[in-house]
Amino acid sequence: MMMRRVVSGLAVAAFASAAMAQQPDTFGRQFIQREGAPDDRLAFLGQRLFFDARLSGTATTACASCHDPSYGFAEPRRVSISDNGQHGRRNAPSLLDVGFLPTLMWDGRFRTLEQQALSPFQRGEMGIGVDHAVQRVSSDPQYVQHFRAALGRRPTADGMARALAAFQRTLISPVSRVDRFLMYNEPAVLTPLEQHGFYVFTQRAPCSNCHQLFPLRPDGKVYSRPLLTDFRFHNLGIGYRFGGFADTGRYGLSHLIAEWGAFRTPSLRNSARTPPYMHDGSLATLEDVVEFYNGGGLPNPNLSPLIRPLFLDGYEKAALVAFLRALSDPDCEC
């Protein structure tokens, strides 16, 4: 036990020293509560659209139905359910910090939030098409007023996409204790168990090979807030049965054998608020996730070379889960 704490202390000191040189990015508001300055009008319009269930065939489904603020803008179900009640293949990931991502969706099919914003209408998830949604918005005098204030014109599909994207870019996760630990040199904010979990995460496992603390930005610079992702796609074996994958992930888009069964590495920020986990929602708890990785994933011909059995003991697994929970914002009740 003493050796574990000594090693954890060394890791804490090393990362705290590096963090002193970091300048944190500006932390935006979690989401717009009211119409404010002119620059907020587009995001405010996007917020109205995001929560408006009238933009669905049954008038019961909104973007927020699958991206619920109570669950870190993710969903507590294994997979998403369309407006017609049909179950999809994938779990809706959290939208917190989505504005930092260079590609979107589990398979990375979209490069901008504007491209992604209308896809639920195009794929039938909302029960009506984009043109029908624009008609409904155009029939509401308040929406017409908000579109004119934000964009200077009546409602259009492009305007809806721009507004939804602007709102989603305001969904920036608040400062967690791990942020304070890494960026502000406050090691005391983490318990000894959580500090050892940080050592397991960065050294013993190391989970940070894929869930990088400070990944590279598209311009080649390093993000100065912990995003805990490499923005890349990896095969963990999730969903592999009888020699194949029901969902081939990135391969379905790229048709590259190297990406067969590979999915985007999600951020771990606020992960305690967003169960279940993995692209198919097949792991119910953080403890399940740790056990899955500890066992070396699910063997298959394209398993990522970064995945291997970890042989963590009970204390190390508990420490790792404790560290992951410390990544949640202070208001998390998980």
DRENDO-1510 file (C-alpha; in Angstrom, 1 decimal, always signed):
<recs>
REC; n; res; u; v; w
REC; 1; MET; +0.0; +0.0; +0.0 .
REC; 2; MET; +2.8; +2.5; +0.8 .
REC; 3; MET; +4.5; +1.8; -2.5 .
REC; 4; ARG; +1.2; +2.5; -4.3 .
REC; 5; ARG; +1.0; +5.9; -2.6 .
REC; 6; VAL; +4.6; +6.8; -3.4 .
REC; 7; VAL; +4.2; +5.9; -7.0 .
REC; 8; SER; +0.9; +7.9; -7.2 .
REC; 9; GLY; +2.6; +10.9; -5.6 .
REC; 10; LEU; +5.3; +10.8; -8.2 .
REC; 11; ALA; +2.8; +10.7; -11.0 .
REC; 12; VAL; +0.8; +13.6; -9.4 .
REC; 13; ALA; +3.9; +15.7; -9.1 .
REC; 14; ALA; +5.0; +15.1; -12.7 .
REC; 15; PHE; +1.6; +16.0; -14.2 .
REC; 16; ALA; +1.0; +18.9; -11.9 .
REC; 17; SER; +4.3; +20.4; -12.9 .
REC; 18; ALA; +3.4; +20.0; -16.6 .
REC; 19; ALA; +0.0; +21.5; -16.0 .
REC; 20; MET; +1.5; +24.7; -14.6 .
REC; 21; ALA; +2.6; +25.6; -18.1 .
REC; 22; GLN; -0.9; +25.1; -19.5 .
REC; 23; GLN; -3.3; +28.0; -19.9 .
REC; 24; PRO; -6.9; +26.8; -19.8 .
REC; 25; ASP; -9.2; +27.4; -22.7 .
REC; 26; THR; -12.2; +29.7; -22.0 .
REC; 27; PHE; -14.9; +27.7; -20.3 .
REC; 28; GLY; -18.2; +28.7; -21.8 .
REC; 29; ARG; -21.7; +28.5; -20.3 .
REC; 30; GLN; -23.2; +25.1; -20.1 .
REC; 31; PHE; -26.2; +26.3; -22.1 .
REC; 32; ILE; -28.2; +29.4; -22.8 .
REC; 33; GLN; -30.9; +30.1; -20.2 .
REC; 34; ARG; -32.4; +33.2; -21.8 .
REC; 35; GLU; -32.1; +35.4; -24.8 .
REC; 36; GLY; -29.2; +37.8; -24.1 .
REC; 37; ALA; -26.8; +39.9; -26.2 .
REC; 38; PRO; -27.1; +39.8; -30.1 .
REC; 39; ASP; -24.4; +37.2; -30.3 .
REC; 40; ASP; -26.5; +34.9; -28.2 .
REC; 41; ARG; -29.6; +35.0; -30.4 .
REC; 42; LEU; -28.5; +32.2; -32.7 .
REC; 43; ALA; -27.7; +29.9; -29.8 .
REC; 44; PHE; -31.0; +30.9; -28.1 .
REC; 45; LEU; -32.9; +29.9; -31.2 .
REC; 46; GLY; -31.0; +26.6; -31.3 .
REC; 47; GLN; -31.9; +25.9; -27.7 .
REC; 48; ARG; -35.6; +26.4; -28.5 .
REC; 49; LEU; -35.3; +24.0; -31.5 .
REC; 50; PHE; -33.3; +21.5; -29.5 .
REC; 51; PHE; -36.0; +21.1; -26.8 .
REC; 52; ASP; -39.1; +21.5; -29.1 .
REC; 53; ALA; -40.9; +18.1; -29.5 .
REC; 54; ARG; -43.3; +19.7; -32.0 .
REC; 55; LEU; -40.5; +19.1; -34.6 .
REC; 56; SER; -41.4; +15.4; -34.7 .
REC; 57; GLY; -44.1; +13.3; -36.3 .
REC; 58; THR; -45.9; +12.5; -33.0 .
REC; 59; ALA; -44.9; +15.9; -31.4 .
REC; 60; THR; -43.4; +13.9; -28.5 .
REC; 61; THR; -39.7; +13.6; -29.6 .
REC; 62; ALA; -37.1; +16.3; -29.5 .
REC; 63; CYS; -33.3; +16.4; -29.8 .
REC; 64; ALA; -33.3; +16.4; -26.0 .
REC; 65; SER; -35.2; +13.1; -25.9 .
REC; 66; CYS; -31.9; +11.3; -26.8 .
REC; 67; HIS; -29.6; +14.0; -25.4 .
REC; 68; ASP; -31.1; +14.7; -22.0 .
REC; 69; PRO; -29.4; +17.4; -19.9 .
REC; 70; SER; -30.2; +15.3; -16.8 .
REC; 71; TYR; -27.8; +12.6; -18.1 .
REC; 72; GLY; -25.0; +14.9; -19.3 .
REC; 73; PHE; -26.8; +15.4; -22.7 .
REC; 74; ALA; -26.7; +11.7; -23.3 .
REC; 75; GLU; -29.4; +9.1; -22.7 .
REC; 76; PRO; -29.9; +6.4; -20.1 .
REC; 77; ARG; -31.1; +3.8; -22.6 .
REC; 78; ARG; -28.9; +1.3; -24.4 .
REC; 79; VAL; -29.8; +2.6; -27.8 .
REC; 80; SER; -31.8; +5.5; -29.2 .
REC; 81; ILE; -35.5; +5.2; -30.0 .
REC; 82; SER; -36.9; +7.0; -33.1 .
REC; 83; ASP; -40.2; +8.9; -33.0 .
REC; 84; ASN; -42.0; +5.9; -34.4 .
REC; 85; GLY; -40.7; +3.6; -31.6 .
REC; 86; GLN; -38.1; +1.9; -33.6 .
REC; 87; HIS; -34.9; +1.0; -31.8 .
REC; 88; GLY; -31.6; +2.1; -33.3 .
REC; 89; ARG; -28.2; +0.4; -33.2 .
REC; 90; ARG; -26.3; +2.9; -31.1 .
REC; 91; ASN; -26.3; +4.7; -27.9 .
REC; 92; ALA; -26.6; +8.5; -28.1 .
REC; 93; PRO; -23.2; +10.0; -26.8 .
REC; 94; SER; -23.0; +13.0; -24.6 .
REC; 95; LEU; -23.0; +16.4; -26.4 .
REC; 96; LEU; -21.0; +18.1; -23.7 .
REC; 97; ASP; -17.8; +19.5; -25.3 .
REC; 98; VAL; -19.0; +18.4; -28.7 .
REC; 99; GLY; -17.8; +21.7; -30.2 .
REC; 100; PHE; -14.2; +20.5; -29.7 .
REC; 101; LEU; -14.6; +17.3; -31.8 .
REC; 102; PRO; -13.1; +17.2; -35.3 .
REC; 103; THR; -15.5; +14.5; -36.3 .
REC; 104; LEU; -19.0; +13.6; -35.0 .
REC; 105; MET; -21.0; +10.4; -34.5 .
REC; 106; TRP; -19.5; +7.1; -33.4 .
REC; 107; ASP; -18.2; +6.5; -36.9 .
REC; 108; GLY; -17.1; +10.1; -37.6 .
REC; 109; ARG; -19.3; +10.6; -40.6 .
REC; 110; PHE; -19.8; +14.3; -40.0 .
REC; 111; ARG; -17.1; +17.0; -39.7 .
REC; 112; THR; -19.2; +19.9; -38.5 .
REC; 113; LEU; -22.2; +20.3; -36.2 .
REC; 114; GLU; -24.0; +22.1; -39.0 .
REC; 115; GLN; -23.7; +18.9; -41.1 .
REC; 116; GLN; -24.9; +16.7; -38.3 .
REC; 117; ALA; -27.7; +18.9; -37.0 .
REC; 118; LEU; -30.4; +17.8; -39.5 .
REC; 119; SER; -29.4; +14.2; -39.8 .
REC; 120; PRO; -32.1; +13.0; -37.4 .
REC; 121; PHE; -34.7; +14.4; -39.8 .
REC; 122; GLN; -32.9; +12.9; -42.8 .
REC; 123; ARG; -32.6; +9.4; -41.2 .
REC; 124; GLY; -36.3; +9.3; -40.1 .
REC; 125; GLU; -35.5; +9.5; -36.4 .
REC; 126; MET; -37.8; +12.5; -36.0 .
REC; 127; GLY; -40.7; +11.1; -37.9 .
REC; 128; ILE; -40.9; +14.0; -40.4 .
REC; 129; GLY; -38.5; +15.3; -43.0 .
REC; 130; VAL; -36.5; +18.6; -42.8 .
REC; 131; ASP; -39.0; +20.4; -45.1 .
REC; 132; HIS; -41.9; +19.5; -42.9 .
REC; 133; ALA; -40.0; +20.7; -39.9 .
REC; 134; VAL; -39.3; +24.0; -41.6 .
REC; 135; GLN; -43.0; +24.4; -42.3 .
REC; 136; ARG; -43.9; +23.8; -38.7 .
REC; 137; VAL; -41.3; +26.4; -37.5 .
REC; 138; SER; -42.5; +28.9; -40.2 .
REC; 139; SER; -46.1; +28.6; -38.9 .
REC; 140; ASP; -45.1; +29.8; -35.4 .
REC; 141; PRO; -44.8; +33.7; -35.3 .
REC; 142; GLN; -42.4; +33.5; -32.4 .
REC; 143; TYR; -40.0; +31.3; -34.4 .
REC; 144; VAL; -40.3; +33.6; -37.3 .
REC; 145; GLN; -39.4; +36.5; -35.0 .
REC; 146; HIS; -36.4; +34.6; -33.6 .
REC; 147; PHE; -35.1; +33.7; -37.0 .
REC; 148; ARG; -35.3; +37.3; -38.2 .
REC; 149; ALA; -33.5; +38.4; -35.0 .
REC; 150; ALA; -30.7; +35.8; -35.3 .
REC; 151; LEU; -30.3; +35.4; -39.1 .
REC; 152; GLY; -32.3; +38.3; -40.7 .
REC; 153; ARG; -34.6; +36.0; -42.6 .
REC; 154; ARG; -37.5; +33.6; -42.3 .
REC; 155; PRO; -36.9; +29.9; -41.1 .
REC; 156; THR; -34.9; +27.7; -43.5 .
REC; 157; ALA; -33.3; +24.3; -43.1 .
REC; 158; ASP; -29.9; +25.9; -43.3 .
REC; 159; GLY; -30.9; +28.4; -40.5 .
REC; 160; MET; -32.1; +25.5; -38.3 .
REC; 161; ALA; -28.8; +23.7; -38.8 .
REC; 162; ARG; -26.8; +26.8; -37.9 .
REC; 163; ALA; -28.9; +27.5; -34.8 .
REC; 164; LEU; -28.7; +24.0; -33.5 .
REC; 165; ALA; -25.0; +23.9; -34.1 .
REC; 166; ALA; -24.6; +27.3; -32.3 .
REC; 167; PHE; -26.5; +26.0; -29.3 .
REC; 168; GLN; -24.5; +22.7; -29.1 .
REC; 169; ARG; -21.3; +24.7; -29.0 .
REC; 170; THR; -22.4; +26.3; -25.8 .
REC; 171; LEU; -22.5; +22.8; -24.1 .
REC; 172; ILE; -19.2; +23.0; -22.4 .
REC; 173; SER; -18.7; +20.9; -19.3 .
REC; 174; PRO; -18.0; +22.8; -16.1 .
REC; 175; VAL; -14.7; +22.5; -14.2 .
REC; 176; SER; -14.2; +19.2; -12.4 .
REC; 177; ARG; -11.9; +18.3; -9.6 .
REC; 178; VAL; -9.6; +16.6; -12.1 .
REC; 179; ASP; -9.4; +19.9; -14.0 .
REC; 180; ARG; -8.3; +21.6; -10.8 .
REC; 181; PHE; -5.8; +18.8; -10.2 .
REC; 182; LEU; -4.3; +19.0; -13.6 .
REC; 183; MET; -4.5; +22.6; -14.6 .
REC; 184; TYR; -4.3; +24.6; -11.4 .
REC; 185; ASN; -1.9; +22.5; -9.4 .
REC; 186; GLU; -4.3; +21.5; -6.6 .
REC; 187; PRO; -3.4; +17.9; -5.8 .
REC; 188; ALA; -5.4; +18.0; -2.5 .
REC; 189; VAL; -8.7; +18.1; -4.4 .
REC; 190; LEU; -8.4; +14.4; -5.2 .
REC; 191; THR; -8.5; +11.8; -2.5 .
REC; 192; PRO; -5.6; +9.3; -2.2 .
REC; 193; LEU; -7.7; +6.7; -3.9 .
REC; 194; GLU; -8.5; +9.0; -6.8 .
REC; 195; GLN; -4.8; +10.0; -7.1 .
REC; 196; HIS; -3.9; +6.4; -7.4 .
REC; 197; GLY; -6.6; +6.0; -10.0 .
REC; 198; PHE; -4.9; +8.8; -11.9 .
REC; 199; TYR; -1.7; +6.8; -11.8 .
REC; 200; VAL; -3.5; +3.6; -13.0 .
REC; 201; PHE; -5.1; +5.7; -15.8 .
REC; 202; THR; -1.9; +7.3; -17.0 .
REC; 203; GLN; +0.8; +4.7; -16.2 .
REC; 204; ARG; -0.4; +1.3; -15.0 .
REC; 205; ALA; -3.1; +0.6; -17.6 .
REC; 206; PRO; -2.6; +3.1; -19.4 .
REC; 207; CYS; -6.0; +4.3; -20.5 .
REC; 208; SER; -4.5; +7.6; -21.6 .
REC; 209; ASN; -3.1; +6.0; -24.7 .
REC; 210; CYS; -6.5; +6.6; -26.3 .
REC; 211; HIS; -8.2; +8.8; -23.7 .
REC; 212; GLN; -5.4; +11.4; -24.0 .
REC; 213; LEU; -5.5; +14.1; -21.4 .
REC; 214; PHE; -4.6; +17.0; -23.7 .
REC; 215; PRO; -5.0; +15.8; -27.3 .
REC; 216; LEU; -3.8; +17.6; -30.4 .
REC; 217; ARG; -6.1; +20.2; -31.9 .
REC; 218; PRO; -6.7; +20.2; -35.7 .
REC; 219; ASP; -4.2; +23.0; -36.1 .
REC; 220; GLY; -1.5; +20.8; -34.4 .
REC; 221; LYS; -1.5; +22.7; -31.1 .
REC; 222; VAL; -2.4; +21.0; -27.8 .
REC; 223; TYR; -5.8; +21.6; -26.1 .
REC; 224; SER; -5.2; +23.2; -22.8 .
REC; 225; ARG; -8.2; +21.6; -21.1 .
REC; 226; PRO; -8.4; +17.8; -20.5 .
REC; 227; LEU; -10.7; +16.3; -23.2 .
REC; 228; LEU; -9.6; +12.6; -22.6 .
REC; 229; THR; -9.8; +11.4; -26.1 .
REC; 230; ASP; -7.5; +11.0; -29.1 .
REC; 231; PHE; -10.4; +11.7; -31.6 .
REC; 232; ARG; -9.4; +8.4; -33.3 .
REC; 233; PHE; -11.2; +5.1; -34.0 .
REC; 234; HIS; -10.4; +1.8; -32.3 .
REC; 235; ASN; -11.7; -1.7; -32.3 .
REC; 236; LEU; -12.3; -3.0; -28.8 .
REC; 237; GLY; -14.3; -6.1; -29.9 .
REC; 238; ILE; -17.6; -4.6; -28.7 .
REC; 239; GLY; -20.4; -6.3; -30.6 .
REC; 240; TYR; -18.3; -9.1; -32.1 .
REC; 241; ARG; -20.2; -12.4; -32.4 .
REC; 242; PHE; -20.1; -15.4; -34.7 .
REC; 243; GLY; -17.1; -14.0; -36.7 .
REC; 244; GLY; -18.5; -10.6; -37.4 .
REC; 245; PHE; -20.0; -7.3; -36.3 .
REC; 246; ALA; -23.7; -6.4; -36.6 .
REC; 247; ASP; -22.4; -2.8; -36.6 .
REC; 248; THR; -19.1; -2.4; -38.4 .
REC; 249; GLY; -18.5; +1.1; -37.2 .
REC; 250; ARG; -16.0; +3.3; -39.1 .
REC; 251; TYR; -15.6; +0.6; -41.7 .
REC; 252; GLY; -19.1; +1.2; -42.9 .
REC; 253; LEU; -18.0; +4.7; -43.9 .
REC; 254; SER; -14.4; +4.2; -45.0 .
REC; 255; HIS; -14.5; +0.5; -46.2 .
REC; 256; LEU; -10.9; +0.2; -44.8 .
REC; 257; ILE; -10.2; -3.2; -43.3 .
REC; 258; ALA; -8.1; -1.5; -40.6 .
REC; 259; GLU; -11.3; +0.3; -39.4 .
REC; 260; TRP; -13.5; -2.8; -39.3 .
REC; 261; GLY; -15.4; -2.7; -36.0 .
REC; 262; ALA; -13.7; +0.6; -34.9 .
REC; 263; PHE; -15.5; +3.4; -33.2 .
REC; 264; ARG; -14.6; +6.9; -32.1 .
REC; 265; THR; -12.9; +7.3; -28.7 .
REC; 266; PRO; -15.4; +9.3; -26.5 .
REC; 267; SER; -14.4; +11.8; -24.0 .
REC; 268; LEU; -14.6; +10.7; -20.4 .
REC; 269; ARG; -15.6; +14.0; -19.0 .
REC; 270; ASN; -18.7; +13.6; -16.9 .
REC; 271; SER; -18.8; +9.9; -17.8 .
REC; 272; ALA; -20.3; +9.1; -14.4 .
REC; 273; ARG; -23.5; +10.9; -15.6 .
REC; 274; THR; -23.8; +9.1; -18.9 .
REC; 275; PRO; -24.3; +5.3; -18.4 .
REC; 276; PRO; -24.7; +3.0; -20.2 .
REC; 277; TYR; -21.4; +2.9; -22.1 .
REC; 278; MET; -19.9; +1.9; -25.5 .
REC; 279; HIS; -21.5; +2.6; -28.9 .
REC; 280; ASP; -24.2; -0.1; -28.2 .
REC; 281; GLY; -24.8; +0.7; -24.6 .
REC; 282; SER; -23.8; -2.8; -23.6 .
REC; 283; LEU; -21.9; -1.9; -20.5 .
REC; 284; ALA; -24.1; -0.6; -17.7 .
REC; 285; THR; -21.6; +0.8; -15.2 .
REC; 286; LEU; -18.1; +2.3; -14.9 .
REC; 287; GLU; -17.2; -0.9; -13.0 .
REC; 288; ASP; -18.3; -2.9; -16.0 .
REC; 289; VAL; -16.2; -0.8; -18.3 .
REC; 290; VAL; -13.1; -1.3; -16.1 .
REC; 291; GLU; -13.7; -5.0; -16.0 .
REC; 292; PHE; -14.0; -5.2; -19.8 .
REC; 293; TYR; -10.7; -3.4; -20.3 .
REC; 294; ASN; -9.0; -5.4; -17.5 .
REC; 295; GLY; -9.9; -8.5; -19.5 .
REC; 296; GLY; -8.3; -7.2; -22.6 .
REC; 297; GLY; -11.4; -6.4; -24.6 .
REC; 298; LEU; -13.2; -9.0; -26.8 .
REC; 299; PRO; -10.8; -10.8; -29.1 .
REC; 300; ASN; -11.4; -10.5; -32.8 .
REC; 301; PRO; -9.2; -10.4; -36.0 .
REC; 302; ASN; -9.0; -6.6; -35.9 .
REC; 303; LEU; -8.6; -5.9; -32.2 .
REC; 304; SER; -6.6; -2.7; -31.5 .
REC; 305; PRO; -3.0; -3.5; -30.6 .
REC; 306; LEU; -3.4; -1.0; -27.7 .
REC; 307; ILE; -5.9; -3.4; -26.1 .
REC; 308; ARG; -4.4; -6.0; -23.8 .
REC; 309; PRO; -5.2; -7.7; -20.5 .
REC; 310; LEU; -4.3; -5.3; -17.6 .
REC; 311; PHE; -4.3; -7.7; -14.6 .
REC; 312; LEU; -5.5; -4.9; -12.2 .
REC; 313; ASP; -6.2; -6.0; -8.7 .
REC; 314; GLY; -9.3; -5.0; -6.7 .
REC; 315; TYR; -7.7; -1.8; -5.2 .
REC; 316; GLU; -6.5; -0.6; -8.6 .
REC; 317; LYS; -9.9; -1.2; -10.2 .
REC; 318; ALA; -11.6; +0.7; -7.4 .
REC; 319; ALA; -9.1; +3.5; -7.7 .
REC; 320; LEU; -9.6; +3.8; -11.5 .
REC; 321; VAL; -13.4; +4.0; -11.1 .
REC; 322; ALA; -12.9; +6.7; -8.3 .
REC; 323; PHE; -10.8; +8.7; -10.7 .
REC; 324; LEU; -13.3; +8.4; -13.5 .
REC; 325; ARG; -16.0; +9.7; -11.1 .
REC; 326; ALA; -13.9; +12.7; -10.2 .
REC; 327; LEU; -14.0; +13.7; -13.9 .
REC; 328; SER; -17.7; +14.7; -13.3 .
REC; 329; ASP; -18.7; +18.3; -12.6 .
REC; 330; PRO; -19.3; +19.3; -8.9 .
REC; 331; ASP; -23.1; +19.1; -9.3 .
REC; 332; CYS; -23.0; +15.5; -10.4 .
REC; 333; GLU; -25.3; +13.4; -8.1 .
REC; 334; CYS; -24.0; +10.0; -9.6 .
</recs>
